[in-house]
Amino acid sequence: MSTDRVPVPGQESADRVPPPADAAAPGRARSNRLNTLTGLRFPAAFVVFIYHASLLGYLGVPWLTSESAVTTYNNAVSHAGALGVTFFFVLSGFVLTWSARDSDTAPRFWRRRLVKIVPNYVLVWGLAMLVFAAPFTDLEIGLLNLFMIQVWYPDFAVNFGVNPAGWSLAVELVFYLSFPVLLHWVKKIPVQRLNLWILGVIVGIFATPFLSVLLVPEGTLFMDMEPETSVNQYFFAYILPIPRILDFALGILVARAVMAGTWRDIGMIWSGALLVASYVVGYYTPYIYSSKAICIVPAAMLIAAGAIADSEGRFTLFRNKVMVWLGDISFAFYLVHYTVMVGVWKLLGSNSYSIPGAVGLMVLFLGASILASWALYALIERPLTQRFSNPRKKLVATAPVVAESRPLASQRAGGE
């Protein structure tokens, strides 16, 4: 990817950003390039992709003929979507903290975030309505999803009413609105107390599902895929933005600990192994716990390990050009893949397939989703982000100066 263009001021991302605000503090040597975290974004988006394939049958897209194959597949990927979402929430807090600048202001930060997420979100909302959602979505639910406020209603028909992936972007919007305040508070924590705060947030994350079961009425609705899990309690523990701010805050705290040199790194291999193990453990715990709490610590450890590996210049599997490119388009991939799945299935005649045919169909889903994501990234996300993240007069005034200092900073490392 070429890097010989003039950068847009304020568009530095975590793979090439000014040193963090406390860079002068004693701590671990740090790189401004976090390509490993960029590369990790695509596997996180991919596990959401394979989970959403399991939802196709529930939403009227019977793509597998064998009931036993459906059951086996659904069981195998039952926690994959939650794992990917949790990883993204922690990653978001980590990367935004790593790339934060003392000279930034809350309005400038919010402008950059909105320019990055809103155009793609609105476009995919329209595509989803066109491809499959319009016949089943009333005007109120459609508008709640369009304006990204669907996550404040304890009703799955509202939460997932248009694009099933869209709810997590509505939660991220709350994170972005709260980030300037959260970062201000976290910076006031003495370095020697960071690990204690991290432990406290982890306890809070594990307490959330427990409190939802203890305090939230079950109601009369239970999840189709998890009949022992109350919809009301799951909404409080998993979807409602306020409890999920703890995931985001954990990323902020871990980033600060890594920058301060107080984080105990066990490396990417062991962190990745723990993340896989946590997924397996999830099969033996109640769904309301396995959907978030069980995997949160290994996810944070892997993110921190990736950043430290980049800082120390160590090899990782996720820093090559292919993985970084896939990471760059992963935000668009995350948003559009379900709509592409349904669209491709309909174009092929709305058929169900045997296992070999279903495998081929999944490969086709993946390829078409990557192509669509590349188009969204290249034609919508990247140009609009470069053009509108800062006021036009700011660009004209400062671009020549920045052009002499360093090449273009691409949108990487968590897309933040």
Secondary structure, DSSP 8 states (H G I E B T S, - for coil): ----S---TT---TTS----TTTTSSS----S--HHHHHHHHHHHHHHHHHHHHHTTTTT---B--HHHHHHHHHHTTTHHHHHHHHHHHHHHHHHHHT--TT--HHHHHHHHHHHHHHHHHHHHHHHIIIIIGGG--HHHHHHHHTT-GGGSS-HHHHTSS-TTHHHHHHHHHHHHHHHHHHHHHHTS-GGGHHHHHHHHHHHHHHHHHHHHHHS---S-B-SSSTTSBHHHHIIIII-HHHHHHHHHHHHHHHHHHHHT------HHHHHHHHHHHHHHGGGS-HHHHTTHHHHHHHHHHHHHHHHHHHTT---TT-SHHHHHHHHTHHHHHHHHHHHHHHHHHHTTS--B-HHHHHHHHHHHHHHHHHHHHHHIIIIIHHHHHHHSS-HHHHHHHHHHHHTT-----S-TTT-
